[in-house]
């Protein structure tokens, strides 16, 4: 049973920073692209950052310059550093990757990020 476990969220003031972590319990983590999604209240889940197996990042335009995705293959962990947090970044953040059966793995519980003064 593959486990996807996100952590690192919390309540942060606007302008603050957070580093989110996600551990994915698969043996082939190092060859998988990894994705960070977020789901704000009342909205659909959206893809915000991607990192390829060789470490190349890509971001949705709305987060470029503030979000940094990285990975540590030795720890089966992908990170998302968020700087200059804004209230509109408030969401549950999830990571995921492709399942060998097609699509993505089952979603973990995510980690809540709340940006408020």
C-alpha positions as CSV (number, residue, x, y, z in Angstrom):
1,X,0.0,0.0,0.0
2,X,1.6,3.2,-1.2
3,X,1.5,6.0,1.4
4,X,1.6,9.7,0.6
5,X,2.2,11.8,3.7
6,X,2.4,15.6,3.6
7,X,3.5,17.8,6.5
8,X,4.8,21.3,7.3
9,X,1.7,23.4,6.9
10,X,0.4,25.8,9.5
11,X,-1.0,29.3,10.2
12,X,1.3,32.0,8.9
13,X,1.1,35.7,8.6
14,X,1.2,37.3,5.1
15,X,4.7,37.7,3.9
16,X,5.9,34.6,5.9
17,X,7.4,31.4,4.6
18,X,6.8,27.7,4.9
19,X,8.5,24.5,3.8
20,X,6.2,21.7,3.0
21,X,7.4,18.1,2.9
22,X,5.9,15.0,1.3
23,X,7.1,11.4,1.7
24,X,6.0,8.9,-0.9
25,X,6.6,5.3,0.0
26,X,7.5,3.9,-3.4
27,X,10.7,2.1,-4.4
28,X,11.0,4.0,-7.7
29,X,10.7,7.5,-6.3
30,X,13.9,8.7,-7.9
31,X,12.6,8.1,-11.5
32,X,9.2,9.7,-11.0
33,X,8.2,13.2,-11.6
34,X,6.6,14.7,-8.5
35,X,3.8,17.2,-8.3
36,X,2.5,19.6,-5.7
37,X,-1.2,20.5,-5.9
38,X,-3.4,22.7,-3.7
39,X,-7.1,23.0,-3.1
40,X,-8.5,26.2,-1.7
41,X,-11.9,26.2,0.0
42,X,-14.7,25.9,-2.6
43,X,-12.3,25.5,-5.5
44,X,-11.0,22.6,-7.5
45,X,-7.6,21.1,-6.9
46,X,-4.9,22.8,-9.0
47,X,-1.4,21.8,-10.0
48,X,1.1,24.4,-8.8
49,X,4.6,22.9,-9.2
50,X,6.3,20.0,-10.9
51,X,9.8,18.5,-10.6
52,X,11.2,16.0,-13.0
53,X,13.2,13.0,-12.0
54,X,16.4,15.0,-12.9
55,X,15.3,17.9,-10.7
56,X,14.0,20.3,-13.3
57,X,11.2,22.5,-11.8
58,X,8.1,24.0,-13.4
59,X,5.5,26.3,-11.9
60,X,2.1,27.7,-12.6
61,X,2.4,31.4,-13.5
62,X,0.6,32.5,-10.3
63,X,3.3,31.1,-8.0
64,X,6.4,31.7,-10.0
65,X,9.1,33.5,-8.0
66,X,7.6,32.6,-4.7
67,X,7.3,28.7,-4.8
68,X,10.4,26.4,-5.0
69,X,10.0,22.7,-5.5
70,X,12.9,20.4,-4.7
71,X,13.5,16.7,-4.0
72,X,15.7,14.4,-1.9
73,X,15.6,11.0,-3.6
74,X,17.5,9.4,-0.8
75,X,14.6,10.3,1.6
76,X,11.8,9.7,-0.9
77,X,10.8,13.3,-0.2
78,X,9.7,16.2,-2.2
79,X,9.6,19.7,-0.8
80,X,7.7,22.9,-1.5
81,X,9.1,26.1,-0.1
82,X,6.6,29.0,-0.2
83,X,7.9,32.5,0.3
84,X,6.0,35.8,0.5
85,X,2.9,34.0,1.5
86,X,-0.4,35.6,0.5
87,X,-3.9,35.0,1.8
88,X,-4.8,33.5,-1.5
89,X,-2.3,30.7,-0.9
90,X,-4.6,29.4,1.8
91,X,-5.3,25.8,0.8
92,X,-4.7,22.2,1.5
93,X,-1.5,21.2,-0.2
94,X,-1.0,17.7,-1.6
95,X,1.8,15.9,-3.5
96,X,1.5,13.0,-5.9
97,X,3.0,11.2,-8.8
98,X,2.0,8.8,-11.5
99,X,0.8,5.4,-10.5
100,X,1.9,2.4,-12.6
101,X,-1.8,1.6,-13.0
102,X,-2.5,4.9,-14.7
103,X,-3.4,8.3,-13.2
104,X,-2.1,9.3,-9.8
105,X,-1.8,7.5,-6.5
106,X,-4.6,7.8,-3.9
107,X,-4.5,11.3,-2.3
108,X,-3.0,11.7,1.1
109,X,-4.6,13.9,3.7
110,X,-2.6,16.9,2.6
111,X,-1.3,19.7,4.8
112,X,-3.3,22.8,5.6
113,X,-1.7,26.2,4.9
114,X,-3.6,29.2,6.3
115,X,-2.3,32.7,5.6
116,X,-3.9,35.2,7.8
117,X,-3.0,38.1,10.0
